[in-house]
């Protein structure tokens, strides 16, 4: 999970979510002092996962973030509608409809 977070103080928007138990890596921009669409933050995620760009998929609603990820070779899913994105993700991963 990569998030352009403003930090966890004074309010932590991630409280109540078991992020580290749900996803392989958690990269919050405020903790690294770099934000999307800077390619450095995408490369950090790739390095932490130990994956090549073509082995990854970014799901985002920002065309600017997606364009930066695409320049690195990361696969894209432009998510403007959660139902459409959910359907597309199920198709990408070969999962059945809910």
RAUR-V522218 format. One record per residue. PSI is psi in whole degrees, 0 to 359 (NA if undefined). Layout:
BEGIN
PSI
PSI
END
This chain:
BEGIN
128
128
134
70
146
4
181
6
139
353
131
105
351
358
134
352
131
71
312
338
351
323
161
322
149
119
112
124
323
331
346
358
36
142
155
142
17
124
340
320
324
320
324
316
314
315
317
324
341
35
157
156
319
349
2
158
129
133
118
158
357
119
325
316
318
319
319
318
320
323
334
349
13
140
150
149
111
109
97
341
125
327
318
314
319
316
317
320
318
321
316
319
6
36
151
163
154
NA
END
